[in-house]
Amino acid sequence: MAARISTSSSGALHAPVERHEHCVVRRVDVGGTLVDVTIIGGGIAGLSTSLLLARDGHCVQLLERDPAPAPPPNGAWDDWERRGVRQFRLLHAFHPRFRLELDRHLPDVTGTLVADGALRINRVLDLPVSISGGQRPGDEDFDSVTGRRPMIEASLARIVDAEAGIEVHRGVAVHRLTVDRRSWLVAPHVNGVVTSKGDLLRSDLVIDASGRHSQLSCLLTAAGARRPAEEREEAGFVYYGRHFRSADGSVPPPFGPPLQAYDSISIVALPADHGTWGLGIIASGRDRALRAARDPDVWTRVVKSYPLVAHWLEGQPFTAIDVMAGIEDSHRDLWVGGRPVATGVVAVADAWAATNPSLGRGATIGLIHAVAVRDALRATDGATALDVSAVLRTATLDAVEPLYRDTLAFDRHRLAEMHAQLDCRPYETDDAGWLAGQALRSHASSDPDLLRAAMRIAGLLGRAPDVLADPTVRDKVMALPPAVPLPGLTRPELESVLAA
């Protein structure tokens, strides 16, 4: 069993005083129940973090604001009401790295997801051999297990509900954080929460996994801590998405990458569970003409005009056009001026940093972050609360901060490119990394080595600087001509289709 953490009033960590079969639960004379970890938020990140920590020997209390329990996965789309998750029924993707992390750390979960209806695909090997060059050693890394978010989350929730060492409380929010005022040496020490039902729950560590609308900053300042350092900016994208299903349970074949960039818009096609898929148009919020795509007939007319994705319309639509806008890129750092704003608390996944969904990286980065937190806690036996906070921050900086910054940089370039295309002018930049990436994505279908390099980056199996540092890939990319557009509409042609 892995070492657990427990904070005394002096801020030092010590071993739990009582062991039960699966976890430690201690009644304390100040009221409430003391457990190893309280996790705020029962979405995919909170569920994954709960499983990782419970299986490492921690006793976990999982608090989820929405009251409805998870239904069977095959009925989650129709039956599960998740008012706290704005994007619950919008387009979602689960990358190869998500599946790879599950296989490494929660191997039974992969099989359960597939058994519950998730789709297992390989975006390299599903392409024609003339493009992929045939199967190669290591191509199994490109396997994905994916589906609509309600199905994936319901399947995970079913596993968590049956897991020893985890207590799930639905319909429970966090009203305030509690702090141990006797241990304020460098910063306040969070030692529990008071729930919306008035219950006091003492814990050695509070993990915020409540998503992009986290209230952690307000909770901390209300408890007397300094406000975390926050970065927020409007992502600038608008999404027009729709879901389809086939009559025979199949999904359309891919004729290109899931996310395809065109003149002033992008189109995303995402196979999912139970013979369903999502199809979406991504535009700039400045693109007033695209607002006509809220109409299903206009939306269909636009998609039909792009030959690499038009065949994804050959199914039965079962949603209207779902529109999502006003998405913020956000980042929260619990260390300010070289010290934590509070110890005993950490934010993970979108509660720590969230980007716009166009690259579909949120769930994958969240799982990578959860693994990093689990591994960091393994190294904190006997450490002070300040040391634990430092180890958790270092784990975040090493494991997921670069992925967030990469995503933010890509989105900024793509949005600026869209704005240039709206003005019918070329996008100009001296960022060599962006130009190399554009050339790689543009010519990936012409060379199996470049295809796999592009797919590694898109699937979060490797960062662009590392993938492009491979001599074979680097030399080929350096010899590539500039990026060429995919077959589709020019901006004036798109405006004509929208206005038809």
N, C-alpha and C positions, 0 to 999 in steps of 0.2 A: 504494500500500500504506500502511495506517495506521501511525502511529508505534508502536513496540513499547516495552515497559518492560524494564529490566534493572538490577538493583541491585548496586552495588559494595560493598565492605566498609565504606566510609564512609557508606553510606546514600544516596548520590546515584544518580540514575538516568542511564543512558547508553545509547547505541545498541548493538545486538548487534554482535559482532565478525565474524560470518560469515553470509552469506546463502545460503540454498538456494532452490530454485525455489518452494517453497510455505511454508517456515517455517525457523526457525533452530534448529539442534541443535548444541550445543557440548559437547565432552568437557572436563571440568575436572580439574585435577590432584589435587583433594581426593577424587576418586571420584564416581561417578554420572554422570548425564546432565543437562545444564542446558537447560531449555526455557523458553518464555515463561510458560506457565500450567499448573498442575496442578489439575484439578477432581476433587473427591471426590464421588462419587455419580453413577450413570448413570440416574437417573430422568428424568422429563420436564424438570425444571428443569436438571439437569446436561447433558442432551442439547442442549437449546435454547441454553444458555450456550456449550457447545462449538462449535456451529455459528456462532453470532454472532461469537465471537472468532476462530475459524479463518478465516472469510471476511473478517475485518478484518486478516488477515495474521499472527496469532499462531500459534505452535506449541503445540498443546494435547495434554496427556496426561490421559486420562479414566480414573479408577479406579473400578470398581464391585465391591462386595463379593460380590454373587450371581454364581455361576460360569456359569450357563446363558446361552448366546448367544440373541439374539432370533430366534424362528422367523418364518416368513412371517406377515404381519399377520392373514390370515384364519384362521390356526390358533393364534394367540397365546393365546386364551382357554383352549383345552384343553391346549396343549402347553408353555406357558411357566411355569416354576416361579420365583417371585420371593419367596423366604422373607423377604427383608429389607424388604419393603413390606407392612405389615399390611393395608392397605386396597386391595390390588392388584385384587381382584375385587369390590369393593363399588361402590356407586353413584357415578358420576362425571358431571360436567357440564363442558362447555367453552363459555364465554360468547362473545357476539359480539366482545368486546374481544380475546379470544385470537385469533380469526380475523383481526381487524383488524391486530393487531401482526404476525402472520405475513405478511399481505399487504404490510405496509410494509417489513419487514426481512428476511423469508425467503420471498419470494413463491412460489418453486417448491415449498415444503413444503405449502402449502395444496392445490395440485393433486395432489401425491403422496398426501396423506391421503385425498382424495376418491377417487382412483383405486384406493386400497387398500381402500376400503369405508366410509370415514367418511361420515356423513350430513350433507348440507348443508340447513339449514332456515332459515326466517325467522319468528321467533315473533310478529311483527306481521302480516305478510302471510298467514300460514297461518291466521289467525283469520277468521271470517266478515266480509264487507264491512260488514255492519250494525254491527260493533264497531270494525273498523279504519278505516272511512271510505274505504277504497280506498287504492291506492298513492299515495305522496307522494314528492317529491324528498328524498333522504337516507335513505329506508327501507332502502337496501342496507346501511346500517351495522348493521342488526339481523340480518344473515346470520350464522349460526353453522356451524362445522364441528365435529361432535361424534361421540362414540362411547364404547364401553367403554374403560377405561384400557389393558388389555393390547393392544388393537388400535392405539390411538393411539401408545402407547409403542413398540411393535414397528415401526411405520411410521417413526417418528423415528429409532429405532436403526438401521434399514436405511440411512437417509440418512447418518447419522453414520459408520457403518462404511465407507462408500464415499467419505467426504470427505477430500480431501488436506489435510494439516496437522493431523489428529486421529489419535492412537493410542489405541485402546480396550483396556483391560486388565480382563477380567472375572475374578472370583474373587480379587480383590486388594483388601484393606482397608488402611487407614493405621494403622501401629503407633505411630508417634510423629512429631512435627514436629521439624525441625532448625532451629537458630537460629544467626545470625552474632553471636557474642559481642563481636566487635570494633566493632560498629556500634550498641551499646546506648546511644544518646544520650538519647532520651526513653522508649523502650520496646524490648523485645526485637524483633529483626527476623527473621521467619520466612523461611527461604531454601530450604525443601524439606521432603520427607517421607521417612520410612523405611517401606516397605510391610511387610505381613504376611509377605511372602516374603523379607524381608531386603534388598531392593533399595533403594538410595539414589537419590532423584530430586531433584535441585536444580532450583529454579524461581524465577522472578522474582515470581510471585504464586501463592498457594494460594487456591483458591476452594472453600468448603465448600457443596456442594449435596446433602448427604446426607439431607435431610429432617427431619421433626419429631423424630426420635430421634438427632439429631446428637450426636457426642461431642466437639465442638470445645472446649467449655469445659474438659473434663478434659484434652484434648491440650495446650491452652495452659498450664494450670497445671503440668502435668508438664514442660513445656519451660521453666518459670521465669517465666512471665508472670502478671500478675494475672488473677483470674477475671473474665470479662465480667459486666456487669450483666444479670440475668435476671429476667423476670417469668413466673410460672407460676400458673395457676389451673385447677381442674377446670371444663371447659366445662359439664358437667351434663346433656348430652343422651345419649339412647340411640337407636340406629338399628335398625330392623327392615326389611331390604330383600330384594327378590327380583327375579330377572331372567326375562323372557319373550321369546318369539320368535313371529313370525307364520308362517303357511304360505306366504304369497305375497310375503314380503319387505317388506311395508308396515308402518307404525307407526300407532297410533291418533291421531286428530286431537285437538288440545288444546281443552279447554273452559274454560280458565283458565290462569293463570301456572304455571310448573313447580313452584314452591313455594307451597302453599296452607295458610294458617293457620286452624285450627279451634279449637273449645273444648277446650283442654288438650293437643291434638296438632297436628302438621302432617303433611301428605302431600306427597310429591314424586314427580313423574312425569317421567322423562327418556328421550326417544327416543335411540337409539344406532345402531350400525353393523349392517349385514347383517340388517335386519329385526328387531332386538332392541330392548328397552327395559328400563329399571329402574324399579321402583315401591317406594316406601318409606314407612314410618310413622316419624315422629320424635316422641319423647316425652321427658319429664323423667326423669332417673334416679331421682327420688323416686316415680315413678308405678308402684307395685307391681302394680296391676291390669293394666297394659299388658304385664307380663311374660308373660301368657298368650298374647300374640301371637307368641311363639316357635313355637307350634303352627300349621302351615300352614292348618288349617281355621279356626282362630280369626282368624288374620291375614286370610284371604280374607273372612270374614264382616264384619270391621270395614271393609275397603276397600269392599265392596259397599254399605255404608250411606252412602256419600258420592257423590251423583249426578254431581259434576263429574269424578270420577276412576274411577268403577266400571267404565266401559267399557275401561280399561286392563287389566282382568283377562281380556279376550277374546283370549287368546293361550295358548301352551303354556309353562308354567313349566319352566325347566331348571336351577333352583337350589332349594335348600331356603331357609328363612328365615335370612339372614345377619344376625347381631347384632353391633353394634359399640358399645362403651361405654368409659368411662374415658378419653375424649379430653381432652387438655389444650390450653388456649390458652397459647401460649408466645411470648416475645419475648427476643431476645438482642442486646445493644448492646456492640460491641467498643470503645467509648469510655467511660471512667469517670473522673469528676473532671476533665473537660476535656482528656484526652489518651488516646491509644489504649492498650489493654492490650498490643498488639503491632502492628507494621507488617508488610506483606507478606502479609496474609491478610484475607479478607472472606467473610462468610456471605451466601448468597442464598436466596430463596424460603423454604420451610419451615424450613430450617436457621437462618434469621434470625428469622422469626416465623411462627407457625402458628395458625390458628383452627379451630374445629369445622367439619365439612364441610357443614353444612346449606345454606349459601348457594352452595356449589360454587365458591368463588373461588380456591382454592389454585393451580391450574395457571395461571390467568390472571394473578394477582398475581406468580407466579414468573416468567412470561415478561416482564412489564413490568419486573421487577427486573433480569432478565438484560440487557435492552436498556439500562437505565440504567447498569449496570456497564460494558457495552461503550462507551457514549457517554462515560462518565467517563474511561475509559482513553485515549480519543482526545485528551483535554485534558491529559495528564500528561507529555508529552514534555519531558525535561530536569528534571522535578520531583524533589524529595527523596522518600524513602520516607514521611516524615511527611506531606508534602503530598499524596501519592497516597492515603494513608489518609484524610485529611481530605476529599479530593474524592469518594472512594467513599462516605463516610458522608453527605456532603451530598446526593449523588445518591439514596441510600436514603431520607433524610428527605423529600426533595422528591417522589420518584416513588411510593413505596409505603407509607411510614409512615401517611399519612392514610387509605389504603384499609384498612390493618390496624385502625386505631383506629375507623373507621366500622363495620367488621364486628364488632369486639368490642362496641361500644355496642349494635348491633342485637341481638346474641345475648343480652346481659345483659337487655335489655328483654323479649325474647321469652321467655326462661326465667322471668323474674319474672312475666310475664303468665300463663304456663303454671301456675306455682305458685298464683297467685290463682285461676285457673280450676279447679284441683284442689280448692280450698276452696270452690268455687261462690260466689265473690265477684268484683266487678269489679276490674280492674287500674287503679290510680290512679297517675298521674305528672304532674308539671308540666313535663316535657321537651317543649317546643313542637315540636322537630324530630321526635321520635317520633310525636306526635299528628298532625302534618301528613303524615308518611309513611304512617301508618295510614289516614288519610282518602284519600290519593292512591291507595294500593293497593286500597282498598275500592271506590272509585268509578271506577277506571281504565276499566272496560268500558263506561261510560256516555258517554265523551267521547274522541274520537280524540286530542286534544292531551294529555289526561291519560294515556291509554294509552301513548303514546310517551314521555312523561316517566317513567312508572313503569318501562317497559322499558329506558330508558337507564340508570336507576339499577341495576336488577337485572342488566343485561348489562355493568356496569362501563364503560359508555361515558361516564358522567359521575357525579360525586359529587352526593349529594342536595342539599347547600347550593348548588351551582352550578346544578343543574337547576331547583330551586325558586326561584332568583333571577330566572329568566326572567319578565318581567312578565305574559305571557299565562298561564303556568302558575301563577305566584304568586297572581294575582287569582282564578283559578278554584279553586285549593285553599283559599284563604281563605274562599270562599263555600260550600264543601262542608259538608254536615251531618256529624256524627260517623260514624266507621266503622261499617258494619253487618256482621254475621257472614255468611259464606258458607253456603249450604244444606248442612246436615249435622247430626250428632248433638249434643245437649247432653251435658254430662258425665254426668248420671245415665243418659241413654239409652245412652251409650257403655259405661258399666259394666254395664248390662243385657246388651248384645250380647256383651261379654267373658265374662260369666258364664253365658250361655245354654247 
